[in-house]
Amino acid sequence: MIEIASVLANKKNLLVLDLTNNKCNVEGCLAVCKAIQAHTTIRELFFSHNNIGPDGAKALAGIITRTKYITELWLNSNGIYPDGAAALGLALRDKKCLEVLCLKRNDIGFAGCQELIPAI
């Protein structure tokens, strides 16, 4: 994932990032987030089945905060739990263009859902 992150750092006009099912884990997610932190053009982010956990979700929330027009966010099966959902909910609150938010199998529970409600 470090190699992919280094390539992503140079792709400034990135619109879609799909890293679904890449066994990325939290370390890989943090590396990717660091590499794309200056990308404000990302519209679709697919990061399902990577076991990024709450820390990875928080890192992605930082990226989402900087993007202007995120329309799709797919984070299925990542074990983000309520803490990760809270970070995402906060990052998504002002994203009026969001059309798809998929968080299946993340054990976010009632508390995580409550944090996401203002964003959707």
C-alpha positions in Angstrom: 0.0 0.0 0.0 3.0 2.3 0.6 3.9 2.0 -3.1 0.3 2.9 -4.2 0.3 5.9 -1.8 3.5 7.3 -3.3 1.9 7.1 -6.8 -1.3 8.7 -5.6 0.6 11.7 -4.2 1.4 12.8 -7.7 -2.1 12.4 -9.1 -3.6 15.8 -8.3 -6.7 15.6 -10.4 -8.0 12.3 -8.9 -11.8 12.0 -9.0 -12.3 8.4 -8.1 -10.3 6.3 -5.7 -11.2 2.6 -5.4 -9.1 0.5 -3.1 -11.8 -2.0 -2.2 -10.6 -5.3 -0.8 -6.9 -4.6 -0.8 -6.1 -5.8 2.8 -5.0 -2.2 3.4 -5.5 -2.1 7.2 -5.1 1.0 9.3 -1.4 1.6 8.4 -2.1 1.4 4.7 -5.1 3.7 5.1 -3.0 6.3 7.0 -0.3 6.2 4.2 -3.0 6.7 1.5 -4.6 9.5 3.4 -1.2 11.2 3.9 -0.6 10.9 0.1 -3.9 12.3 -0.9 -4.3 15.0 1.7 -4.0 17.8 -0.8 -6.5 16.3 -3.2 -9.7 18.4 -3.1 -11.2 16.9 -6.3 -12.1 13.4 -5.1 -15.7 12.7 -5.8 -16.0 8.9 -5.1 -14.1 7.0 -2.5 -14.3 3.2 -2.3 -12.5 1.7 0.6 -14.6 -1.3 1.6 -13.2 -4.6 3.1 -9.9 -3.2 4.3 -10.1 -3.5 8.1 -9.1 0.2 8.6 -10.8 0.5 12.0 -11.8 3.7 13.8 -8.3 5.3 13.2 -8.5 4.7 9.5 -12.1 6.2 9.4 -10.8 9.2 11.3 -8.0 9.7 8.7 -10.5 9.4 5.9 -12.8 11.9 7.6 -9.9 14.4 7.4 -9.7 13.8 3.7 -13.4 14.2 3.3 -13.3 17.5 5.2 -11.0 18.9 2.5 -12.9 17.6 -0.5 -15.4 19.9 -2.0 -17.9 17.6 -3.8 -17.8 14.0 -2.4 -20.7 12.1 -3.9 -20.0 8.5 -2.9 -18.4 7.0 0.1 -18.1 3.2 0.4 -16.6 1.9 3.6 -18.2 -1.5 4.1 -16.7 -4.1 6.5 -14.0 -2.0 8.0 -14.7 -2.3 11.7 -15.0 1.5 12.2 -17.3 1.2 15.2 -19.0 4.3 16.8 -15.8 6.3 17.1 -15.1 6.1 13.3 -18.8 6.8 12.5 -18.7 9.9 14.7 -15.6 11.2 12.8 -17.3 10.5 9.5 -20.5 12.1 10.6 -18.8 15.3 11.5 -16.8 15.4 8.2 -19.9 14.8 6.1 -22.2 17.4 7.7 -21.5 20.1 5.2 -21.2 17.8 2.1 -24.5 18.6 0.4 -23.5 16.6 -2.7 -23.3 13.2 -0.9 -25.5 10.7 -2.7 -24.3 7.4 -1.5 -23.0 6.5 2.0 -22.5 2.7 2.5 -21.2 1.6 5.9 -22.5 -2.0 6.1 -20.9 -4.4 8.6 -19.0 -1.9 10.7 -20.6 -2.4 14.1 -21.4 1.3 14.4 -24.4 0.7 16.6 -27.0 3.1 17.8 -24.4 5.7 18.9 -22.7 5.7 15.5 -26.0 6.1 13.8 -26.9 9.0 15.9 -23.6 10.7 14.9 -24.3 10.2 11.2 -27.9 11.5 11.2 -27.0 15.2 10.8 -24.8 14.3 7.8 -27.6 12.5 6.0 
